[in-house]
Amino acid sequence: MGPRILIVEDEEPLTLLLRYNLEAEGYEVDSVSRGDEAEIRLREQLPDIVLLDWMLPGLSGIELCRRIRVRPETERLPVIMLTARGEEGDRIRGLSTGADDYIVKPFSVPELLARVRALLRRTKPGHVATLLRAGDMELDRETHRVRRAGTELHLGPTEFRLLEFLMQSPGRVFSREHLLNAVWGHDVYIDERTVDVHVGRLRKAINLPQLPDPIRTVRGAGYSFDETFARAEATASAGR
């Protein structure tokens, strides 16, 4: 299983959005809607990171964060606060109470995912892979470089994020709407056909002569990174 994330959030639509995108990235996700329930859950089992809302029933997020830092078992537990309170004083209070990061609603889902990875890299480096590999393709998250069959590819920032997202879940088919939310963010209003344009650009960048196309189009459903791509490349290598 991937790193465990506990979402403490009382807005159900936001919880569902976060769970969907985090699970797509390979995280194991748990969620509660009350601060007092979260405190109990943390005593039962420790996650690898907590996404914590400020305004919660039962116990406020700021108080829960304070209690997390007081307990020896949780004093080093990574915490990202998610809140609509965006004033400078609120940010300072949240960080001073012990939050490792502070994100103001509404926020970009890709930015949140990047912050989760960055925090896990600092606090639990063994949990986050900086290199994604499939077949003859390698994507380096830290240097933002992509290589195929030893050749460096030149991708734009959107194509890089799109390839990264698809490579994280080989074989899983993502709809255009899901890709828009994951790569561009749910608060960006653009036509779903924009995804087709960028998939076309991605294919043009990664499909070298006489090499197979790892991006699979599923008619009426969306796109996926072909899960047979890595196996086919491995079989071909073994037969050489």
Residue pairs with C-beta under 8 A, 6 or more apart in sequence:
1 28
2 25
2 26
2 27
2 28
2 127
3 27
3 28
3 47
3 48
3 49
3 120
3 124
3 127
3 128
4 27
4 28
4 29
4 30
4 45
4 47
4 48
4 49
5 22
5 27
5 28
5 29
5 30
5 47
5 48
5 49
5 50
5 51
5 116
6 30
6 31
6 32
6 38
6 41
6 42
6 47
6 49
6 50
6 51
7 15
7 18
7 19
7 22
7 29
7 30
7 31
7 32
7 51
8 31
8 32
8 33
8 35
8 38
8 50
8 51
8 52
8 53
8 56
8 61
8 64
9 15
9 18
9 31
9 33
9 51
9 53
9 56
9 82
10 33
10 34
10 53
10 55
10 56
10 57
11 53
12 33
14 82
14 105
15 31
15 33
17 109
17 181
17 186
18 29
18 31
18 51
18 109
18 112
19 29
19 31
20 178
21 109
21 113
21 181
21 182
22 29
22 113
22 116
23 29
24 165
24 168
24 169
24 172
24 174
24 178
24 182
25 113
25 165
25 168
25 169
26 168
26 169
27 116
30 41
30 47
32 38
32 41
33 56
33 57
34 56
34 57
34 58
34 59
35 56
35 57
35 58
35 59
35 60
35 61
35 63
35 64
36 58
36 59
37 58
38 50
38 52
38 56
38 59
38 64
39 59
39 64
39 67
42 50
42 68
42 74
42 77
46 73
46 74
46 77
47 77
48 78
48 120
48 124
48 127
49 77
49 78
49 79
49 80
49 116
49 119
49 120
49 123
50 68
50 77
50 78
50 79
50 80
51 80
51 82
51 116
52 61
52 64
52 65
52 79
52 80
52 81
52 82
52 99
53 61
53 81
53 82
53 83
54 60
54 61
54 62
54 81
54 82
54 83
54 84
54 85
54 90
54 94
55 61
55 83
55 84
55 85
56 64
61 81
61 83
62 93
62 94
62 97
65 79
65 81
65 94
65 97
65 98
65 99
66 97
66 98
68 74
68 75
68 77
68 79
68 98
69 75
69 97
69 98
76 123
78 100
78 119
78 120
78 123
78 124
79 98
79 99
79 100
79 101
80 99
80 100
80 101
80 102
80 103
80 112
80 115
80 116
80 119
81 94
81 99
81 101
81 102
81 103
82 103
82 105
82 107
82 112
83 90
83 94
83 102
83 103
83 104
83 105
84 104
84 105
85 94
85 104
86 104
91 102
91 104
94 102
95 102
100 119
100 123
101 115
101 119
103 111
103 112
103 115
106 187
107 187
108 185
108 186
108 187
108 188
109 181
109 182
109 185
109 186
110 161
110 182
110 183
110 184
110 185
111 185
113 182
117 128
117 141
120 127
120 128
121 128
121 130
129 141
130 140
130 141
130 142
131 138
131 139
131 140
131 141
132 138
132 139
132 141
132 164
132 167
132 168
133 139
134 167
134 170
134 214
134 225
134 229
134 230
135 214
135 229
135 230
135 232
135 233
135 234
136 148
136 149
136 211
136 233
137 146
137 147
137 148
137 167
137 206
137 214
138 146
138 147
138 148
139 145
139 146
139 160
139 163
139 164
139 167
140 146
141 164
144 160
145 152
146 152
146 153
146 155
146 160
146 163
146 206
147 153
148 206
148 208
148 211
149 208
149 211
151 208
153 205
153 206
154 205
155 163
155 202
155 205
155 206
156 201
158 183
158 184
158 198
159 198
159 201
159 202
159 205
161 183
162 179
162 183
162 198
162 199
162 202
163 202
163 206
163 225
165 174
165 179
165 182
165 183
166 174
166 215
166 223
166 224
166 225
167 225
169 224
169 225
170 224
170 225
170 226
170 227
170 229
170 230
171 224
171 225
171 226
171 227
172 224
173 216
173 218
173 221
173 222
173 223
173 224
174 182
174 222
174 223
174 224
175 221
175 222
176 192
176 193
176 195
176 196
176 222
176 223
177 192
178 222
179 195
179 222
179 223
180 186
180 188
180 190
180 192
180 194
180 195
184 190
184 194
195 223
199 215
199 217
199 223
202 215
203 213
203 215
206 214
206 215
207 213
212 229
212 232
213 226
214 225
214 226
214 229
215 223
215 224
215 225
215 226
216 223
216 224
216 225
216 226
217 223
218 224
